[in-house]
Amino acid sequence: MSEATQTNPILVVDDHPDTADALTRMLRKHGYQAVSAYGGEEALRLLRSLRPAAVVLDVMMPGTDGQQVLRSIKGDDRLCDVPVVMFSADYTYETMCESMRMGAQDFVVKGTVGWSELCTRVGQHARQAG
């Protein structure tokens, strides 16, 4: 049964293709459109053309990291209302607080929730924004 109602895809950003692709497949299994980006630079290129329903964003990536991407999203008038769920192995208090202060709607530590729960949480943020 499909949970999705959004027309724009959810953008999954992670520098580990296996992680990005697994979450993208799981989101699609839950009825969402989803697209993978394998780093911050690719995410920034895709953001304006996709205008995603939500973004799932890793923090620790080489080059342009997740917090830089988050800052770009929240600083862009066309994208600032796109919900961002940070999804990272970096669970330091400072990183979590800084991400939320910059405008992330949620912060999920990798390995602490199952794929289905993560999909549900991301979907809820996408629907609330839409």
N, C-alpha and C positions, 0 to 999 in steps of 0.2 A: 504494500500500500504506500502511495506516495505522500510524503509530508510536505513537499515543495509547492510553492505558489509563485515564487519569484521568476522574473523573466531574464534577469541578468545573472551571469554565473557567479559562483563563489570562487574567489581567487585563493589558491593554496600556495604559500611561498615557503620553501625550505630548500637549503642547499644540498640536502641529501635526497636525490631523486626517488629512492625507494620509499622514503617517508612521505614525500609530496604525492607520489603516485598512489600509494596505498590509501591515503586520506581522500584523494580525489575520487578513486574508485568507490570508496565507502560512501561518500557524499552522493555519488551517482546512484548507488544501490538504494539509498534512502530517497531517491527521486529528485535530487537537486542537480542543476547544471553546475559543473565545476571544471576549473582549468588550473593546471599546475604552472608555477614559475620556479626556476631553480636557483634563485638568488635575488638580491635586492635590486640590481640593475635591471634585470628582466622584468621584475614586478613593476618598477617605475615606468618602464616602456608600455606595459600592458594596462596599467591602471586607467589612463585617460581614454583609451579606446574601448575598454570593456565596461567601465563604470560599474564595477562589481556590486552585487547585492550585499556582500560581506567579504572580509579578508581574514584568512587564517595565516598568521605571520610568525615565523621563527625569529628569535632574537639574535642568536649567534650565527652569523654568516660572514664569510670573507668579503672584503670590499665594502659594499653598502650593507650595513647590518639592519636588523629589524627595527630598531629604534629610529634609525635614520629614515627608513621607509615610513614608519608611523608618523614621524614629524612632517614628512612631505604630504602624506594623506591629510592630516589634520590642518595643515597650513594652506591647503588648496581649497578655495571656495566651492569648486565643483565636486570635491571628494570628501570634504570634512564631515559629512553626515554618514559616510560609509562605516558601518560597524567593523571594528577590528578586534579579533580574538588572538592574543599572543599565545603561542604554543611553543614552549621552549624547555630545554633541559636546565637552563639557567634559572634556578629558583631562589636566588638571593633576594632578600627583603628589598634591597636597594633597586634591583632590576624590576621587580614586580611593582613597587611603589612608583618608580619613575614611569613605567609603561602606563599605569593607570592615570597618573598625573597628566601625561601627554595626551590622554583621550582614548586609550584602549577600553573597550567595553568589558573585557574579560581577560583573564590570564590563566592558562591551563599548563600545568607542568607535565611534560612528556612522561608517559608511563604511569600516571596517577589515575587516569580514567580510561575506560575502554573506547574503542573507535565509535561505537554506537552512541554513547553518551556525548562524546565530543561533537558528533554530527548533530545531535539534538540541540545542544547548546548553541552551536553556530547557526543552525536553522532558526532558532528562536530569535537570535539577534538580527538575522536577515529579515524575518517577518516583521519584527518590531520597527525596523527602519523603513520598511516598504509600506 
